[in-house]
């Protein structure tokens, strides 16, 4: 008898718990097939559709409909288009929104009517025209107002009728009441049935997830209190922030069109291409030997500014321009010796002049040879005096050897220069710069076909290989490249990342270098435009093509829309 009662109790408890447990086992998050795309809940009724030319997002805003129209391939807003929306037998032409590119607004009576609306959007742009079709589902937010005094018992019954979870709970409560009534009328079975009812009730409460099953609102608290019965089916933003970019549970991004326009997100359709094999080298910018110069002094002395003062770093100078002068530094002993030599020469010069005058008066009576020797001696003394006199007063002018920009100034006014090896000024012609790189593979030097370099700030440089050295430097071969049309702002010694194209080709998808970003784990990824307002991260394997582009070898499929502009900003969405 006891076993029969226990078996009966277990059967009743199982019958009560089974309807609850079954849907719980099939709760979302436990799918066993292919993972579906996450359903993006938006704060406002939204319709997304696209064609081969256009991508359109329609958003209900009050009693108006905002239409965001972009190019399908590039995600560029379409301006100046004619947008006509037909629904419920009514066709309305949308007007461009002032100050917003690619945004159009229309007012129609059906926008305020709950229920699904089949929309046909006719788009006529300057270079294309197309028809886009979609369904805009507007929730019944106006039903409570129309029902007027539909509160109290009728409202509760209406909510139970529209909510499967509440309907299931009501049925269970009814069955529990019936079983309790039967148990009270039959002696001996009362405890069994009462125990089974308590077990079933416990299972019912424990499986409370059934009342918040997938597809329904799981919120508890103030949000639930604020909801009207008719608004229960209104999709709300997961984060509570209406129409803000956010990361979805699967790692993809929901980015509304308003944010895409604000971030200037642009895309390109992936196409498979052939590109040359490349190798990466590290180099630095150097000055052309014929486009740079050093200024040094030939004697010791004191620095004095030139007519325009001492040149400063960054100042442009012309070839032959006097940068500074050096007053010879002569000590007291040397100065005394030079003055004695000058005095001796001047004394001999006076004697020689007197002798020449006397011989000229006796011309004809003295040999002409004596007159010529006296005049030659006089001229020699005059040259000696001319050579000795400026020794103490002549200044050495330091001139710019080339036209260019002063990159180093190692002197100050009044500074005494001691050695000839000291570099006083360095001048570089910015239009004649080179890149020196090193290659540890000796075969690279013979197979380079073209090369580009990229600076730390992203400036791309076009290079021309000049040659390689025969002498190794730290077991590497120095390579020399000329920069074609160097842009402004380059500096000697600036490091660059050099990409050299060698023999052989590779197949892949060519993308701008800034399309590839890195995720939190440091893995290179690109963002794929999966749907009008959803972006998916795709891990990729790349190789550089040149300073501005990369070749994606694996990770994305052809015809996928990949973000080219704004990838870095999308990567920061959390």
Secondary structure, 3 states (H helix, E strand, C coil): CHHHHHHHHHHHHHHHHHHHHHHHHCCCCCCCCCCCCCCCCCCCCEEEEECCCEEEEEEEECCEEEEEEEECCCCCECCCCEEEEEECCEEEEEEECCCCCCEEEEECHHHHCCEEEEEEEEEECCCCEEEEEEEEEECCCCHHHHHCCCCCHHHHHHHHHHCHHHHHHHHHHHHHHHHHHHHHHCCCCHHHHHHHHHHHHHHHHHCHHHHHCCCCCCCCCHHHHHCCHHHHHCCCCCCCCCCCCEECCCCCEECCHHHHHHHCCEEEECCEEEEEEEEEEEEEEEECHHHEEEEECCCCEEEEECCCCCCCCCCEECCCCEEEEEEECCCHHHHHHHHHHHHHHHHHHHHHHHHHHHHHHCECCECHHHHHHHHHHHHHHHHHHHHHHHHHCCEEEEECCCCEEEEEECCCCCCEECCCCCEEEEEECCCCEEEEEEECCCCHHHHCCEEEEEECCCCEEEEEEEEEEEEEECCEEEEEEEECCCCCCCCCCCEEEEEEEEEEEEEEEEEEHHHCEECCCCCEEEEEEEECCEEEEEECEEEECCCCEEEEEECCCCCCEEEEECHHHHCCCC
